[in-house]
Amino acid sequence: WFDENLKFYGIDYKFTLDYGDVYRYMYVINYELNHNLSFAAVEGKETKLRRFDSNIGANFYLAKQRLNLLQIFIVLIRGVITSVRMSIHYREFKFYHLFYKNFVKIFFKKNVKTD
């Protein structure tokens, strides 16, 4: 089934996790897929903010769904480091605010104002 809580990021990862719960093996066709990792791409600040918001939200959501403490810890550490790095690079505190907003929303079910 499709999880309506995921918008873009996390959909393929959740599929892989769900598939692994049911099947032992996954077969992949011999195909070369050229993929652009959005965090490495040169893009505007607003695009990076939207991507970061969606990505960190999906990571928190999936970690909580699985109740995996190690994954939650890794997502937290990665999120802090990425939000600080992006905040410094773009001179924009909103990256850290998005990290905090998603953390509170997912783990404490409270909304945080984004403005």
C-alpha positions, -999 to 999 in steps of 0.1 A, spaced: 0 0 0 11 36 -6 18 57 25 1 91 20 23 106 47 53 105 23 54 131 -4 85 125 -24 115 116 -3 112 82 15 88 66 -9 114 43 -25 131 36 9 98 26 25 90 4 -5 124 -14 0 118 -18 37 82 -31 32 94 -55 4 121 -68 27 95 -76 54 77 -99 29 103 -112 6 138 -125 12 153 -116 -22 150 -87 -46 159 -90 -82 171 -60 -101 173 -58 -139 206 -50 -155 200 -13 -161 221 19 -157 201 47 -141 216 81 -141 204 99 -110 211 133 -97 215 135 -59 196 167 -51 218 176 -21 248 176 -44 232 197 -71 236 234 -74 202 248 -68 186 279 -53 181 283 -16 143 280 -17 146 247 -36 171 234 -11 148 244 18 119 225 2 140 194 -4 155 195 31 121 198 47 107 169 27 138 147 32 142 152 70 105 148 75 105 115 56 136 103 75 120 110 109 87 95 99 103 62 87 126 59 117 96 64 140 74 39 120 101 12 124 108 21 161 144 17 153 164 35 180 197 33 160 180 47 129 164 75 149 198 84 164 215 84 130 187 105 115 190 130 144 228 133 141 227 135 103 199 160 105 217 183 130 249 182 109 231 188 76 210 216 90 239 234 105 260 229 73 232 241 51 225 270 74 261 281 73 264 276 35 232 295 27 234 319 56 199 309 65 187 297 99 156 281 83 173 248 77 178 243 114 142 254 120 129 229 95 149 202 113 134 212 146 98 215 131 99 180 116 114 165 148 86 179 170 59 172 145 69 135 140 79 126 175 56 148 196 27 153 172 28 191 176 30 217 148 56 244 149 51 276 130 74 279 100 74 317 98 
